[in-house]
């Protein structure tokens, strides 16, 4: 029960959106159909023993379920854990789920993902299926790296998830951090957005360094992009259109002008959630593009 006793639970959806503090319903809710479908998906991955054994073969089901149900009852439901009987615990969660506020459903899903984060294959499949439910029920939210974010389209979600799941550790690390910063609602929101943008751009820098094999201490986005473009043209004969190169270069300019986003204390006070999300989506798309070229041209790994 290490997760239950030792790890503080912060930055869940309800807390980030201020819904727990305000104590009133939020205008962006979910339909009863989406509530039901999220439950069906959740049960398939977390309460179905066969699915667990298939995707988490090295984890004892009873031990896993005991920790998962206990942490939900303690951290989300805030009720006493009367007995460590899995069936009884599940029944209590079922009763809570279909009576709780919509944003608490998101909390349950995020917390369950967090508890199960080391089960990579299981959570990857779970993320895909949750996003299918959200898309088909016309939700404004997407599920990315264990966090619910307001998104404009499924394509945005797919781009971010694909880059995080690309198998490149540097992309996963920086883009995961960008998602976490973007999802925060505590502290200075503008600083959270700045840090999210910084992490997004660092993901592109990291991929450029990985592909070209150049790892300088002064690696900035402009240098990294020049290096990758040079490698494309001189070594592999891949020429990028002038306008395309200029567009990518402008990404560096956006991060480094007089209102420098990437430098603490110099950030524009007008920075918005939409700005940080835009850079996250663009950088994820660029990471995916470079990784695709890496595969096609067999760059140095």
C-alpha positions in Angstrom: 0.0 0.0 0.0 2.9 2.3 -0.6 0.9 4.5 -3.0 -1.9 4.9 -0.5 0.2 5.9 2.5 3.3 7.7 1.0 2.3 9.6 -2.1 0.3 12.8 -1.8 -2.4 13.2 -4.4 -2.2 16.6 -6.2 -3.0 18.0 -9.6 -6.0 15.8 -10.3 -8.5 17.2 -12.8 -11.0 18.6 -10.2 -8.2 20.4 -8.4 -6.6 21.8 -11.5 -10.0 23.2 -12.7 -10.9 24.6 -9.3 -14.0 22.5 -9.1 -13.3 21.0 -5.7 -12.6 24.4 -4.2 -15.5 26.3 -5.8 -17.9 23.6 -4.9 -20.2 24.1 -7.8 -20.8 22.3 -11.1 -18.7 23.2 -14.1 -20.4 24.1 -17.4 -18.2 21.7 -19.4 -19.6 18.4 -18.2 -20.2 15.0 -19.7 -23.3 13.2 -21.0 -24.8 10.2 -19.3 -23.8 8.2 -22.4 -20.2 9.2 -22.0 -20.3 8.4 -18.3 -21.5 4.9 -19.1 -19.0 4.4 -21.9 -16.0 5.6 -19.8 -17.1 3.2 -17.1 -17.3 0.3 -19.6 -13.8 1.1 -20.8 -12.5 1.6 -17.2 -13.9 -1.8 -16.1 -12.4 -3.6 -19.0 -8.9 -2.4 -18.1 -9.0 -2.2 -14.3 -11.6 -4.6 -13.1 -11.4 -7.4 -15.6 -9.0 -10.1 -14.5 -8.4 -11.5 -17.9 -7.4 -8.2 -19.4 -5.1 -7.5 -16.5 -3.3 -10.8 -16.9 -3.0 -10.3 -20.6 -1.4 -6.8 -20.4 0.2 -6.9 -16.9 1.4 -10.5 -16.7 4.1 -9.9 -14.1 1.7 -8.2 -11.6 -0.4 -10.1 -9.1 -4.0 -9.2 -9.8 -5.2 -9.3 -6.1 -2.3 -7.2 -4.9 -2.8 -4.7 -7.7 -6.6 -4.5 -7.2 -6.3 -4.1 -3.4 -4.0 -1.1 -3.9 -6.0 0.4 -6.7 -9.4 0.2 -4.9 -8.0 1.3 -1.6 -6.4 4.4 -3.0 -9.6 5.4 -4.9 -11.7 5.0 -1.7 -9.2 7.0 0.3 -8.2 9.8 -2.1 -11.3 10.3 -4.2 -14.2 9.1 -2.2 -12.6 10.0 1.1 -14.3 7.2 2.9 -13.0 4.6 5.4 -11.5 1.4 4.1 -13.6 -1.0 6.2 -12.0 -4.2 4.9 -9.5 -5.3 2.2 -12.0 -7.3 0.3 -11.7 -6.6 -3.4 -15.3 -7.4 -4.4 -16.6 -5.3 -1.6 -14.3 -2.4 -2.5 -15.3 -2.6 -6.2 -19.0 -2.5 -5.3 -18.4 0.7 -3.3 -16.6 2.3 -6.2 -19.4 1.3 -8.6 -22.0 3.0 -6.3 -19.9 6.1 -6.0 -19.1 6.3 -9.8 -22.8 6.6 -10.9 -23.6 9.2 -8.3 -20.5 11.4 -8.2 -19.9 14.6 -10.1 -18.7 14.3 -13.6 -15.2 15.7 -12.8 -14.7 13.2 -10.1 -14.9 10.5 -12.8 -12.0 12.2 -14.5 -10.2 12.1 -11.1 -10.7 8.4 -10.8 -9.4 7.7 -14.3 -6.3 10.0 -13.8 -5.5 8.5 -10.4 -5.9 4.9 -11.7 -3.6 5.7 -14.6 -1.1 7.1 -12.1 -1.2 4.0 -9.9 -0.7 1.9 -13.0 1.8 4.1 -14.9 4.5 1.4 -14.8 2.2 -0.9 -16.8 3.1 0.8 -20.0 1.4 -1.5 -22.5 -1.8 -1.6 -20.5 -2.0 2.2 -20.1 -1.2 2.7 -23.8 -4.2 0.6 -24.8 -6.3 2.2 -22.2 -5.5 5.7 -23.4 -6.4 4.8 -27.0 -9.8 3.4 -25.9 -10.6 6.3 -23.6 -9.9 8.8 -26.4 -12.2 6.8 -28.7 -15.0 7.2 -26.2 -14.3 10.9 -25.8 -14.2 11.4 -29.6 -17.4 9.4 -30.4 -19.3 11.2 -27.7 -18.1 14.7 -28.9 -16.3 15.6 -25.7 -14.1 18.7 -25.6 -11.5 16.7 -23.7 -8.7 14.4 -24.7 -6.7 12.0 -22.5 -3.0 12.5 -22.9 -0.3 10.9 -20.8 -2.7 10.3 -17.9 -4.2 13.8 -17.9 -7.4 15.2 -19.3 -6.9 18.3 -21.4 -9.2 20.6 -23.4 -8.5 19.8 -27.0 -9.9 21.1 -30.4 -9.6 17.9 -32.4 -8.7 14.2 -32.2 -5.8 15.0 -34.6 -4.2 17.1 -31.8 -4.5 14.3 -29.3 -3.2 11.7 -31.7 -0.2 13.9 -32.5 0.8 14.4 -28.9 0.2 10.7 -27.9 2.1 9.4 -30.9 5.1 11.6 -30.1 5.1 10.5 -26.4 4.8 6.9 -27.4 7.4 7.0 -30.1 10.0 5.1 -28.2 12.3 8.1 -28.0 13.0 8.7 -24.4 13.9 12.4 -24.9 10.5 13.0 -26.6 8.6 11.1 -23.9 10.3 12.9 -21.1 9.9 16.5 -22.4 6.5 16.2 -23.9 5.2 14.4 -20.8 6.5 17.3 -18.7 4.9 19.8 -21.2 1.5 18.0 -20.7 1.9 18.1 -16.9 2.7 21.8 -16.9 -0.2 22.6 -19.3 -2.6 20.7 -17.1 -1.6 22.5 -13.9 -4.0 25.0 -12.3 -2.0 25.8 -9.2 0.6 28.5 -9.0 1.1 31.2 -11.7 -0.7 30.0 -14.8 1.4 32.1 -17.1 4.6 30.5 -15.7 3.0 27.1 -16.1 2.4 27.8 -19.8 5.9 29.1 -20.2 7.4 26.0 -18.7 5.1 23.8 -20.9 6.3 25.6 -24.0 9.9 25.3 -22.9 9.5 21.5 -22.5 7.8 21.2 -25.9 10.7 22.9 -27.6 13.2 20.9 -25.7 11.6 17.8 -27.1 12.4 19.0 -30.6 15.9 19.9 -29.6 16.4 16.4 -28.1 15.2 14.7 -31.2 17.4 16.8 -33.4 20.4 16.0 -31.2 19.5 12.3 -31.2 19.2 12.0 -35.0 22.3 14.0 -35.9 24.4 12.5 -33.1 25.5 15.9 -32.0 25.2 16.6 -28.3 26.6 20.0 -27.5 26.1 21.7 -24.1 24.9 24.9 -25.9 22.3 23.0 -27.9 19.5 25.6 -28.7 16.6 25.1 -31.0 18.1 27.2 -33.8 21.4 25.2 -33.7 19.6 21.9 -33.5 17.4 22.7 -36.5 20.3 23.9 -38.6 22.1 20.7 -37.8 19.2 18.5 -38.7 18.5 20.4 -41.9 22.2 20.1 -42.9 22.1 16.4 -42.2 19.0 16.0 -44.4 20.5 17.9 -47.3 24.2 17.0 -47.4 24.1 13.4 -46.3 20.8 12.1 -47.5 19.8 14.5 -50.3 16.6 15.6 -48.6 16.0 19.2 -49.4 13.5 21.1 -47.3 11.5 23.9 -49.0 12.6 27.4 -48.1 9.2 28.3 -46.7 9.1 25.1 -44.6 12.6 25.8 -43.2 11.5 29.4 -42.4 8.4 28.2 -40.6 10.4 25.9 -38.4 13.0 28.6 -37.8 10.2 31.0 -36.7 9.4 28.5 -33.9 12.8 29.4 -32.4 12.1 33.1 -32.9 8.8 32.9 -31.1 10.6 31.4 -28.2 13.5 33.8 -28.1 12.4 37.3 -29.0 12.2 40.3 -26.7 9.3 38.7 -24.8 11.2 35.4 -24.5 9.0 32.5 -23.6 11.9 30.2 -22.6 13.5 32.6 -20.2 12.0 32.9 -16.7 11.0 36.4 -15.7 10.8 37.7 -19.3 7.5 36.0 -20.3 4.7 37.9 -21.7 1.8 38.4 -19.3 -0.6 37.7 -22.2 0.5 34.1 -22.6 -2.6 31.8 -22.7 -3.5 28.1 -22.4 -4.1 28.2 -26.2 -0.6 29.4 -26.8 1.0 26.6 -24.8 -1.3 24.0 -26.3 -0.5 25.2 -29.8 3.2 24.9 -29.3 2.7 21.4 -27.7 0.8 20.2 -30.7 3.2 21.8 -33.2 6.3 20.4 -31.5 4.7 17.0 -31.2 4.0 17.1 -35.0 7.5 18.1 -35.7 8.9 15.4 -33.5 6.7 12.8 -35.3 7.9 14.2 -38.7 11.6 14.0 -37.7 11.2 10.5 -36.3 9.5 9.4 -39.6 12.4 10.8 -41.5 14.8 9.0 -39.1 13.1 5.7 -40.1 13.0 6.4 -43.8 16.6 7.6 -44.1 18.1 5.4 -41.4 19.8 8.1 -39.5 22.3 7.4 -36.8 20.6 6.1 -33.7 
